């Protein structure tokens, strides 16, 4: 075995990642919301004791709708007749 004095002095440097650091773990989903529905969401969230942000309120409302017991299933035609939402 030969002696190499430079072998231990060279360290592997990992470069820093470029760009903005990640702020969340969940993927982003975007969708369009009519003004009247946005106002209804804002009215609902203001009535909550913890005053959630709009995005948190939307997540809460979706979870409530998905976990509701005996929730009626609305067809796309009925939803369309109601203007897109109940």
ChimeraX attribute file (.defattr): number of C-alpha atoms within 10 A of each C-alpha:
attribute: neighborCount
match mode: 1-to-1
recipient: residues
	/A:1	3
	/A:2	4
	/A:3	6
	/A:4	7
	/A:5	7
	/A:6	7
	/A:7	8
	/A:8	7
	/A:9	7
	/A:10	7
	/A:11	7
	/A:12	6
	/A:13	6
	/A:14	6
	/A:15	6
	/A:16	6
	/A:17	7
	/A:18	6
	/A:19	6
	/A:20	6
	/A:21	7
	/A:22	6
	/A:23	6
	/A:24	7
	/A:25	6
	/A:26	6
	/A:27	6
	/A:28	6
	/A:29	5
	/A:30	6
	/A:31	4
	/A:32	6
	/A:33	9
	/A:34	9
	/A:35	9
	/A:36	9
	/A:37	13
	/A:38	14
	/A:39	12
	/A:40	11
	/A:41	16
	/A:42	17
	/A:43	11
	/A:44	16
	/A:45	20
	/A:46	15
	/A:47	10
	/A:48	10
	/A:49	7
	/A:50	8
	/A:51	13
	/A:52	16
	/A:53	12
	/A:54	15
	/A:55	10
	/A:56	12
	/A:57	18
	/A:58	17
	/A:59	12
	/A:60	14
	/A:61	15
	/A:62	12
	/A:63	11
	/A:64	11
	/A:65	11
	/A:66	10
	/A:67	10
	/A:68	10
	/A:69	8
	/A:70	6
	/A:71	9
	/A:72	7
	/A:73	6
	/A:74	11
	/A:75	9
	/A:76	11
	/A:77	10
	/A:78	12
	/A:79	12
	/A:80	12
	/A:81	11
	/A:82	10
	/A:83	9
	/A:84	12
	/A:85	12
	/A:86	10
